Amino acid sequence: MLGRAAQAQAREFEGWVSVLTTLLEPVLILIMGGVVLFIVLAILLPIFDMNQLIR
C-alpha cells in the first residue's frame, strides 16, 4: 500500500516539475533577451552620443 502511494506521489511530483520547467523556459528566454538588449544599448548609446557631439 505504501509503495503504491509513493509511486502516485512520485508521478504527481514529476508532473509538477515538468509543468514548472515548461513555464520557466520562456521566462528565461525573455530575461536573457533583456540582458542582451541592455548590453547592446550600453555599447551603442555612447557611440551615438559621440556622433552628436561631432556634428
Secondary structure, DSSP 8 states (H G I E B T S, - for coil): -HHHHHHHHHHHHHHHHHHHHHHHHHHHHHHHHHHHHHHHHHHHHHHHHHHHHH-
